């Protein structure tokens, strides 16, 4: 909608985890290096945590794009499954064609699959997202998968991904066996103010922008204040501000453009938190903000 107005060839702040638009802050660089090392070195268990919107899924897609082509990966997005359904989903991800009636059948078939891959020096990766919601029964099933090994190598590399609550879950006494198997951990933090500015500039550049700057200094400071440096919120607010600027015929945006979007989203400016609002109050549209009306004048 606003691409031509700003001289862009693609949307700079889309919400999809596109590795081609990846910006790596310090915590993200360290996280990606940790994950790549964990898989390539065959470390077994790894844990990645981070608040909602800090870029965990984007980082995982970047990881998958950097792994060798012969690495088989299974990405489980909804772990709230019964054990047999979990195994069925894993088998579907790996393309394992085996008739299994019980857990023992699944484990035997999976073990054969993994040993066959190891004999060809091929890595196998299992990523479980939203792992903080896994019940203890399922976490125990995941732990047992780490028993699939030879005297010299782990057959399966497992990455548990989740919100900070995952660390609290793993700290439970009944999960000490699983906790002791975790060899690498990384926590993703939001961007600091400098990283946020670099992120915005990098995104605009990758989208084809060659101008002197769309977001003024005050806009960038306000953007950091209202989002707390959370990448997902940065994307939402920047996209809304660009749309508003287009509607008003602006090519540069100040703090007021960010403030207007933040008010519409009920952002409090406290680490990207939302304020309480009426259940009947919807997010403001362009028309409600008056942007289209001002544009037509």
DABEL-V416439 format. One record per backbone hydrogen bond with DSSP energy under -1.0 kcal/mol. CO is the residue of the C=O (numbers start at 1). NH is the residue of the N-H. E is the energy in kcal/mol with one decimal. If there is no record, write none. Layout:
BEGIN
co->CO nh->NH e->E
co->CO nh->NH e->E
END
This chain:
BEGIN
co->2 nh->6 e->-1.6
co->3 nh->8 e->-2.9
co->16 nh->18 e->-2.2
co->18 nh->21 e->-1.9
co->19 nh->22 e->-1.6
co->25 nh->29 e->-3.0
co->26 nh->30 e->-2.4
co->27 nh->31 e->-2.0
co->28 nh->32 e->-2.7
co->29 nh->33 e->-2.4
co->30 nh->34 e->-2.3
co->31 nh->35 e->-2.4
co->32 nh->36 e->-2.6
co->33 nh->37 e->-2.2
co->34 nh->38 e->-2.5
co->35 nh->39 e->-2.1
co->36 nh->40 e->-2.7
co->37 nh->41 e->-2.7
co->38 nh->43 e->-2.6
co->43 nh->45 e->-1.1
co->44 nh->158 e->-3.6
co->45 nh->183 e->-1.9
co->46 nh->160 e->-2.7
co->47 nh->186 e->-2.0
co->48 nh->162 e->-2.1
co->49 nh->188 e->-3.2
co->51 nh->54 e->-1.8
co->53 nh->232 e->-2.2
co->55 nh->59 e->-2.3
co->56 nh->60 e->-2.1
co->57 nh->61 e->-2.1
co->58 nh->62 e->-1.9
co->59 nh->63 e->-2.2
co->60 nh->64 e->-2.4
co->61 nh->65 e->-1.7
co->63 nh->66 e->-1.2
co->63 nh->67 e->-1.0
co->68 nh->71 e->-2.0
co->72 nh->125 e->-3.4
co->74 nh->127 e->-3.2
co->76 nh->129 e->-2.9
co->79 nh->81 e->-2.6
co->82 nh->86 e->-2.6
co->83 nh->87 e->-2.3
co->84 nh->88 e->-2.2
co->85 nh->89 e->-2.2
co->86 nh->90 e->-2.4
co->87 nh->91 e->-2.8
co->88 nh->92 e->-2.1
co->89 nh->93 e->-2.2
co->90 nh->94 e->-2.1
co->91 nh->95 e->-1.2
co->91 nh->96 e->-2.4
co->102 nh->106 e->-1.9
co->103 nh->107 e->-2.7
co->104 nh->108 e->-2.4
co->105 nh->109 e->-2.4
co->106 nh->110 e->-2.7
co->107 nh->111 e->-2.5
co->108 nh->112 e->-2.2
co->109 nh->113 e->-2.2
co->110 nh->114 e->-2.6
co->111 nh->115 e->-2.5
co->112 nh->116 e->-2.2
co->113 nh->117 e->-1.8
co->114 nh->118 e->-2.6
co->115 nh->119 e->-2.2
co->117 nh->122 e->-2.4
co->118 nh->121 e->-2.1
co->123 nh->72 e->-2.3
co->124 nh->157 e->-2.7
co->125 nh->74 e->-2.1
co->126 nh->159 e->-2.6
co->127 nh->76 e->-3.2
co->128 nh->161 e->-2.7
co->130 nh->133 e->-1.7
co->131 nh->134 e->-1.5
co->135 nh->139 e->-2.1
co->136 nh->140 e->-2.1
co->137 nh->141 e->-1.4
co->138 nh->142 e->-2.2
co->139 nh->143 e->-2.3
co->140 nh->144 e->-2.2
co->141 nh->145 e->-1.2
co->143 nh->146 e->-1.2
co->144 nh->147 e->-1.6
co->145 nh->148 e->-1.7
co->147 nh->149 e->-1.3
co->148 nh->155 e->-1.9
co->153 nh->150 e->-2.9
co->157 nh->126 e->-3.2
co->158 nh->46 e->-2.0
co->159 nh->128 e->-2.6
co->160 nh->48 e->-2.9
co->161 nh->131 e->-3.3
co->162 nh->50 e->-1.2
co->163 nh->166 e->-2.9
co->164 nh->167 e->-1.4
co->165 nh->169 e->-2.3
co->166 nh->170 e->-2.6
co->169 nh->172 e->-1.6
co->172 nh->175 e->-1.8
co->173 nh->176 e->-1.5
co->175 nh->179 e->-2.7
co->176 nh->180 e->-2.2
co->178 nh->181 e->-1.3
co->179 nh->182 e->-1.1
co->184 nh->47 e->-2.3
co->186 nh->49 e->-2.6
co->192 nh->196 e->-2.5
co->193 nh->197 e->-1.9
co->194 nh->198 e->-2.3
co->195 nh->199 e->-2.7
co->196 nh->200 e->-2.5
co->197 nh->201 e->-2.4
co->198 nh->202 e->-2.7
co->199 nh->203 e->-2.5
co->200 nh->204 e->-2.2
co->201 nh->205 e->-2.4
co->202 nh->206 e->-2.6
co->203 nh->207 e->-1.3
co->204 nh->209 e->-2.6
co->205 nh->208 e->-1.8
co->207 nh->9 e->-3.4
co->214 nh->253 e->-3.7
co->216 nh->220 e->-2.1
co->217 nh->221 e->-2.1
co->218 nh->222 e->-2.3
co->219 nh->223 e->-2.4
co->220 nh->224 e->-2.1
co->221 nh->225 e->-2.1
co->222 nh->226 e->-2.5
co->223 nh->227 e->-1.6
co->224 nh->228 e->-1.9
co->227 nh->230 e->-1.5
co->229 nh->191 e->-2.7
co->230 nh->234 e->-2.3
co->231 nh->235 e->-2.3
co->232 nh->236 e->-2.0
co->233 nh->237 e->-2.7
co->234 nh->238 e->-2.6
co->235 nh->239 e->-2.4
co->236 nh->240 e->-2.1
co->237 nh->241 e->-2.5
co->238 nh->242 e->-2.5
co->239 nh->243 e->-2.2
co->240 nh->244 e->-2.2
co->241 nh->245 e->-2.7
co->242 nh->246 e->-2.3
co->243 nh->247 e->-2.1
co->244 nh->248 e->-1.4
co->245 nh->250 e->-3.1
co->246 nh->249 e->-1.1
co->253 nh->216 e->-3.1
co->254 nh->258 e->-1.0
co->255 nh->259 e->-2.8
co->256 nh->260 e->-2.2
co->257 nh->261 e->-1.5
co->258 nh->262 e->-2.7
co->259 nh->263 e->-2.5
co->260 nh->264 e->-1.9
co->261 nh->265 e->-1.7
co->262 nh->267 e->-2.4
co->266 nh->275 e->-3.8
co->270 nh->273 e->-1.0
co->273 nh->268 e->-2.9
co->278 nh->281 e->-1.4
co->285 nh->289 e->-1.9
co->286 nh->291 e->-1.6
co->290 nh->294 e->-2.3
co->291 nh->295 e->-2.3
co->292 nh->296 e->-1.6
END
